[in-house]
Amino acid sequence: MSSCSSMSSKDNMLHVLAVDDCLVDRKLVEKILKSSSYRVTTADSGKRALELLGLGDDNVSVQEAKVNMIITDYFMPGMTGYELLKIVKESATLREIPVVVMSSENVPTNISRCLEEGAEEFLLKPLRKSDVSRLHSHMMRSS
Amino acid sequence: MALNQQLNAHVRFMYDQGLLEELQFDQLQQLKDANNPDFIVDVITLFCEDTDRILGELDKYKGAPVLDCYKVGAYVHQLKGSSSSVGAQRVTLACVNFRQAFEENDMDRCRQAVNMISEEYSKIRKEFEKMVQGSAHGMLAKHTAEK
């Protein structure tokens, strides 16, 4: 049985944080991203995503590993993807991270407010492999 | 080999019946690879477990004299998303139907829509179960043969 990832190759892999409250969608986005050789961490809420990014309520949490992109669902209970986007863009430490928002609903006002707030792209679900290849250009390279 | 053919025939049947959306399900099949040969089975299983849970929640609201359309709507929204992602298009349509009934403030239609969601889900759940069973046996048979 072969394994693609080893400790050294993980460091070179671009790391994506995928946020979605829907279990099935999380699995899908994770698989699509992994099959494009990205390293993926998933979160089931905006709150959890912020904890993983080091902006949790408990100041103990540290950003585990550098994140090169955040991809988030729009409609989530608690904190929406839009709200998460705003918090990320307002954070001095996180604002440089490109954020992509996805939604199963095609609502023009939601799309424009996300783009205005600094989202790189707004993708319609269900996500396809072809969508992911477009994300590559938005990825933040590690400095 | 024969089992793979069986699986393909089963999937084709589901496409023909309109139970599965070919474009989307095809995408899922393409994601299967050496690292994750069970991907389809995993996703389908996940979908069924998640939907069983959602319908369990909906059952609690069904009995009420006045349907809490907001709470129900939140669950239906979740199901709309996940069903769309696996290509379970008739379930997705049933969810859209609920949304329309909700927007028209039609309580009776909302109730009917919830029932329709359950019905459509039962249909595809049965087929997904067959698919998963068939796959597991296929995996086991292949694994044993390779030893």
Interface residues (C-beta under 8 A of the other chain):
Chain A: S2 S3 C4 D21 C22 L23 V24 D25 K27 L28 K31 I32 S35 F75 P77 S104 K125 P126 L127 R128 K129
Chain B: Q24 Q27 L28 Q30 L31 D33 A34 N35 N36 F39 D42 V43 L46 F47 D50 A74 H77 Q78 K80 G81 S82 S84 S85 V86
